[in-house]
Amino acid sequence: MIVTAGLFFGTLWVLFLVTYSWTYTPLGRLDYQAAVISRLAKWNQKPVEISREARERFRSSRFSFGLFFGEVEGVRVLDIVIPRPDGSGLPARVYAPLSQEKLPVFLDIHGGSWFMGDGYPLDNVNSNLAKEARVIVVAIEYRLVPEHPYPAALEDSVLSLDWLAENAESIGGDTSKIAVGGGSAGGNLAAALTIHARDNNGPEIAFQFLFVPATDLSDKTSWQSYKEMGDSYMLKVSDIGLIIDAYIPNSVDRYTPYASPLLADRFEGLPPAFIVTAQFDPLRDQGEAYARALSGAGVKVQLRREDSAVHAFIGSKERMRNVYKELAANLREAFSGE
């Protein structure tokens, strides 16, 4: 019995040493869980499946992507429907701190490669953000591919922003104080939304949060981060092309600033930004290029690159917690000068 237990724990120790060695890469150190996830993803040779069925499997798995802050008290969660002109509705979830005053609003646009990420996987994150930033967070369930390709997701984002600018008071919000943000595909949509609002005399946006955003879907630039990451670090370069093909089947549309914000003719007049990138992310360089473009146009930008992290900080929970703490502080400052 003792020998068997010794063999078992010895095997576990060897397994840990082997997997820990994966944190050492030619580009630097990776967080441990991120390294394991990346290695498993690399071994999976199947291309990304972009389908309703894949989306439902992801949602039903109850993947604990957003469980970063423990139980959050003092926040009211309410499901609403934002009406569309055709009579249908856009589902949204409201996270509102208990307050007697009107609060600023943060429009959250989820990531998930434009084909998944629905089902409010960031419930815990949004509840905590609402409490710490003293804002009302509104997370939207925009239409997804492959059923609804571009520009459906952008149209839903525009619709949500316009609705909040007119109706935020109905959920306790201040219609004159609105920020937007999102991660990955959601970061792409948030950036595009600020450009659309500026170009079309839309609602004023006070602040934008772009977390590991995709800013260039055109394939116009040969990104060094694509070459460095390849298919080795969770988000595979070989899958990115398939995702873009599904999101924007018409390649001409990929050159518009509402699909590729980095290709905008000008960046003046856009809201201050907090942009976060990850070292081991193919999208790293285009996110940082967008930060430079904004800064060059006189837009206030805070750029934060997290070393040792992969796309979306999968496997790096502490880093994710720290980013959202910083976001809460930025939102407080943007809305109140705190």
Secondary structure, 3 states (H helix, E strand, C coil): CHHHHHHHHHHHHHHHHHHHHCCEECCEECCHHHHHHHHHHHHCCCCCCCCHHHHHHHHHCCCCCCCCCCCCCCEEEEEEEEECCCCCEEEEEEEEECCCCCEEEEEEECCCCCCCCCCCCCHHHHHHHHHHHCCEEEEECCCCCCCCCCCHHHHHHHHHHHHHHHHHHHHCEEEEEEEEEEECHHHHHHHHHHHHHHHCCCCCCCEEEEECCCCCCCCCCCCHHHHHHCCCCCCCHHHHHHHHHHHCCCHHHHHCCCCCHHHCCCCCCCCCEEEEEEEECCCHHHHHHHHHHHHHCCCCEEEEEEEEEEHHHCCCHHHHHHHHHHHHHHHHHHHHCC
